[in-house]
Amino acid sequence: MALELGLSRLLSSISLLIITLDIDLRGILADKTSIDQHLDLGKNMLAAGQLADALSHYHAAVELDTQNYMTYFRRATVYLAMGKSKSALPDLQKVIELKPDFIGVRINALSTCLNSL
């Protein structure tokens, strides 16, 4: 009886592990596609002057991938277009942290700092 109970628990744990791994792997693949979609939609909204909608898409992209410097850079660009330089600054700093060789963002961050004084 104890052996059957132990075996049953082991099989349940293995099944749960397999399901979790499958969900995680599908989630990773879906997230990349979703990030790209949010970045594209954000770019289109920004080009159309729909800044609030662009910002929503860039927020979603940042939430899906906190290590992608471009998501932060694009969100900062929208903040700056909205005149919200104080909101843009943390994103610009994050870009510098993630991609130190991105010279343009250093200039943008410096300009934003000076303008927010």
Contact map, one row per residue, 1 for C-alpha under 8 A:
111110000000000000000000000000000000000000000000000000000000000000000000000000000000000000000000000000000000000000000
111111000000000000000000000000000000000000000000000000000000000000000000000000000000000000000000000000000000000000000
111111100000000000000000000000000000000000000000000000000000000000000000000000000000000000000000000000000000000000000
111111110000000000000000000000000000000000000000000000000000000000000000000000000000000000000000000000000000000000000
111111111000000000000000000000000000000000000000000000000000000000000000000000000000000000000000000000000000000000000
011111111100000000000000000000000000000000000000000000000000000000000000000000000000000000000000000000000000000000000
001111111110000000000000000000000000000000000000000000000000000000000000000000000000000000000000000000000000000000000
000111111111000000000000000000000000000000000000000000000000000000000000000000000000000000000000000000000000000000000
000011111111100000000000000000000000000000000000000000000000000000000000000000000000000000000000000000000000000000000
000001111111110000000000000000000000000000000000000000000000000000000000000000000000000000000000000000000000000000000
000000111111111000000000000000000000000000000000000000000000000000000000000000000000000000000000000000000000000000000
000000011111111100000000000000000000000000000000000000000000000000000000000000000000000000000000000000000000000000000
000000001111111110000000000000000000000000000000000000000000000000000000000000000000000000000000000000000000000000000
000000000111111111000000000000000000000000000000000000000000000000000000000000000000000000000000000000000000000000000
000000000011111111100000000000000000000000000000000000000000000000000000000000000000000000000000000000000000000000000
000000000001111111110000000000000000000000000000000000000000000000000000000000000000000000000000000000000000000000000
000000000000111111111000000000000000000000000000000000000000000000000000000000000000000000000000000000000000000000000
000000000000011111111100000000000000000000000000000000000000000000000000000000000000000000000000000000000000000000000
000000000000001111111110000000000000000000000000000000000000000000000000000000000000000000000000000000000000000000000
000000000000000111111111000000000000000000000000000000000000000000000000000000000000000000000000000000000000000000000
000000000000000011111111100000000000000000000000000000000000000000000000000000000000000000000000000000000000000000000
000000000000000001111111110000000000000000000000000000000000000000000000000000000000000000000000000000000000000000000
000000000000000000111111111000000000000000000000000000000000000000000000000000000000000000000000000000000000000000000
000000000000000000011111111100000000000000000000000000000000000000000000000000000000000000000000000000000000000000000
000000000000000000001111111110000000000000000000000000000000000000000000000000000000000000000000000000000000000000000
000000000000000000000111111111000000000000000000000000000000000000000000000000000000000000000000000000000000000000000
000000000000000000000011111111100000000000000000000000000000000000000000000000000000000000000000000000000000000000000
000000000000000000000001111111110000000000000000000000000000000000000000000000000000000000000000000000000000000000000
000000000000000000000000111111111000000000000000000000000000000000000000000000000000000000000000000000000000000000000
000000000000000000000000011111111100000000000000000000000000000000000000000000000000000000000000000000000000000000000
000000000000000000000000001111111110000000000000000000000000000100000000000000000000000000000000000000000000000000000
000000000000000000000000000111111111000000000000000000000000000000000000000000000000000000000000000000000000000000000
000000000000000000000000000011111111100000000000000000000000000000000000000000000000000000000000000000000000000000000
000000000000000000000000000001111111110000000000000000000000100000000000000000000000000000000000000000000000000000000
000000000000000000000000000000111111111000000000000000000001100110000000000000000000000000000000000000000000000000000
000000000000000000000000000000011111111100000000000000000000100000000000000000000000000000000000000000000000000000000
000000000000000000000000000000001111111110000000000000000000000000000000000000000000000000000000000000000000000000000
000000000000000000000000000000000111111111000000000000001101100000000000000000000000000000000000000000000000000000000
000000000000000000000000000000000011111111100000000000001100100000000010000000000000000000000000000000000000000000000
000000000000000000000000000000000001111111110000000000000000000000000000000000000000000000000000000000000000000000000
000000000000000000000000000000000000111111111000000001001000000000000000000000000000000000000000000000000000000000000
000000000000000000000000000000000000011111111100000011111100000000000000000000000000000000000000000000000000000000000
000000000000000000000000000000000000001111111110000001000000000000000000000000000000000000000000000000000000000000000
000000000000000000000000000000000000000111111111000001000000000000000000000000000000000000000000000000000000000000000
000000000000000000000000000000000000000011111111111011000000000000000000000000000000000000000000000000000000000000000
000000000000000000000000000000000000000001111111111011000000000000000000000001000000000000000000000000000000000000000
000000000000000000000000000000000000000000111111110000000000000000000000000000000000000000000000000000000000000000000
000000000000000000000000000000000000000000011111110000000000000000000000000000000000000000000000000000000000000000000
000000000000000000000000000000000000000000001111111000000000000000000000000000000000000000000000000000000000000000000
000000000000000000000000000000000000000000001111111111000000000000000000000000000000000000000000000000000000000000000
000000000000000000000000000000000000000000001100111111100000000000000000000001001100000000000000000000000000000000000
000000000000000000000000000000000000000000000000011111110000000000000000000000000000000000000000000000000000000000000
000000000000000000000000000000000000000001001100011111111000000000000000000000000000000000000000000000000000000000000
000000000000000000000000000000000000000011111100011111111100000000000000000001000000000000000000000000000000000000000
000000000000000000000000000000000000000001000000001111111110000000000000001001100000000000000000000000000000000000000
000000000000000000000000000000000000000001000000000111111111000000000000000000000000000000000000000000000000000000000
000000000000000000000000000000000000011011000000000011111111100000000000000000000000000000000000000000000000000000000
000000000000000000000000000000000000011001000000000001111111110000000011011000000000000000000000000000000000000000000
000000000000000000000000000000000000000000000000000000111111111000000000001000000000000000000000000000000000000000000
000000000000000000000000000000000010010000000000000000011111111100000000000000000000000000000000000000000000000000000
000000000000000000000000000000000111011000000000000000001111111110000010000000000000000000000000000000000000000000000
000000000000000000000000000000000000000000000000000000000111111111010011000000000000000000000000000000000000000000000
000000000000000000000000000000000000000000000000000000000011111111000000000000000000000000000000000000000000000000000
000000000000000000000000000000100010000000000000000000000001111111000000000000000000000000000000000000000000000000000
000000000000000000000000000000000010000000000000000000000000111111110010000000000000000000000000000000000000000000000
000000000000000000000000000000000000000000000000000000000000011111111000000000000000000000000000000000000000000000000
000000000000000000000000000000000000000000000000000000000000000011111000000000000000000000000000010000000000000000000
000000000000000000000000000000000000000000000000000000000000010011111111000000000000000000000000010000000000000000000
000000000000000000000000000000000000000000000000000000000000000001111111100000000000000000000110011000000000000000000
000000000000000000000000000000000000000000000000000000000000000000011111110000000000000000000010000000000000000000000
000000000000000000000000000000000000001000000000000000000100110010011111111000000000000000000000000000000000000000000
000000000000000000000000000000000000000000000000000000000100010000011111111100000000000000110110000000000000000000000
000000000000000000000000000000000000000000000000000000000000000000001111111110000000000000110010000000001000000000000
000000000000000000000000000000000000000000000000000000000100000000000111111111000000000000000000000000000000000000000
000000000000000000000000000000000000000000000000000000100110000000000011111111100000000100100000000000000000000000000
000000000000000000000000000000000000000000000000000000000000000000000001111111110000001110110000000000000000000000000
000000000000000000000000000000000000000000000000000000000000000000000000111111111000000100000000000000000000000000000
000000000000000000000000000000000000000000000100001001100000000000000000011111111100000000000000000000000000000000000
000000000000000000000000000000000000000000000000000000100000000000000000001111111111101100000000000000000000000000000
000000000000000000000000000000000000000000000000000000000000000000000000000111111111100100000000000000000000000000000
000000000000000000000000000000000000000000000000001000000000000000000000000011111111000000000000000000000000000000000
000000000000000000000000000000000000000000000000001000000000000000000000000001111111000000000000000000000000000000000
000000000000000000000000000000000000000000000000000000000000000000000000000000111111100000000000000000000000000000000
000000000000000000000000000000000000000000000000000000000000000000000000000000111111111100000000000000000000000000000
000000000000000000000000000000000000000000000000000000000000000000000000000000110011111110000000000000000000000110110
000000000000000000000000000000000000000000000000000000000000000000000000000000000001111111000000000000000000000100010
000000000000000000000000000000000000000000000000000000000000000000000000000100100001111111100000000000000000000000000
000000000000000000000000000000000000000000000000000000000000000000000000001110110001111111110000000000000000000100000
000000000000000000000000000000000000000000000000000000000000000000000000000100000000111111111000000000000000100110000
000000000000000000000000000000000000000000000000000000000000000000000000000000000000011111111100000000000000000000000
000000000000000000000000000000000000000000000000000000000000000000000001101100000000001111111110000000000000000000000
000000000000000000000000000000000000000000000000000000000000000000000001100100000000000111111111000000001101100000000
000000000000000000000000000000000000000000000000000000000000000000000000000000000000000011111111100000000000100000000
000000000000000000000000000000000000000000000000000000000000000000001001000000000000000001111111110000000000000000000
000000000000000000000000000000000000000000000000000000000000000000001101100000000000000000111111111101001000000000000
000000000000000000000000000000000000000000000000000000000000000000000000000000000000000000011111111111001100000000000
000000000000000000000000000000000000000000000000000000000000000000000000000000000000000000001111111100000000000000000
000000000000000000000000000000000000000000000000000000000000000000111000000000000000000000000111111100000000000000000
000000000000000000000000000000000000000000000000000000000000000000001000000000000000000000000011111111000000000000000
000000000000000000000000000000000000000000000000000000000000000000000000000000000000000000000011111111100000000000000
000000000000000000000000000000000000000000000000000000000000000000000000000000000000000000000001001111100000000000000
000000000000000000000000000000000000000000000000000000000000000000000000000000000000000000000011001111111100000000000
000000000000000000000000000000000000000000000000000000000000000000000000000000000000000000000000000111111110000000000
000000000000000000000000000000000000000000000000000000000000000000000000000000000000000000000000000001111111000000000
000000000000000000000000000000000000000000000000000000000000000000000000100000000000000000010011000001111111100000000
000000000000000000000000000000000000000000000000000000000000000000000000000000000000000000010001000001111111110000000
000000000000000000000000000000000000000000000000000000000000000000000000000000000000000000000000000000111111111000000
000000000000000000000000000000000000000000000000000000000000000000000000000000000000000000010000000000011111111100000
000000000000000000000000000000000000000000000000000000000000000000000000000000000000000010011000000000001111111110000
000000000000000000000000000000000000000000000000000000000000000000000000000000000000000000000000000000000111111111000
000000000000000000000000000000000000000000000000000000000000000000000000000000000000000000000000000000000011111111100
000000000000000000000000000000000000000000000000000000000000000000000000000000000000110110000000000000000001111111110
000000000000000000000000000000000000000000000000000000000000000000000000000000000000100010000000000000000000111111111
000000000000000000000000000000000000000000000000000000000000000000000000000000000000000000000000000000000000011111111
000000000000000000000000000000000000000000000000000000000000000000000000000000000000100000000000000000000000001111111
000000000000000000000000000000000000000000000000000000000000000000000000000000000000110000000000000000000000000111111
000000000000000000000000000000000000000000000000000000000000000000000000000000000000000000000000000000000000000011111
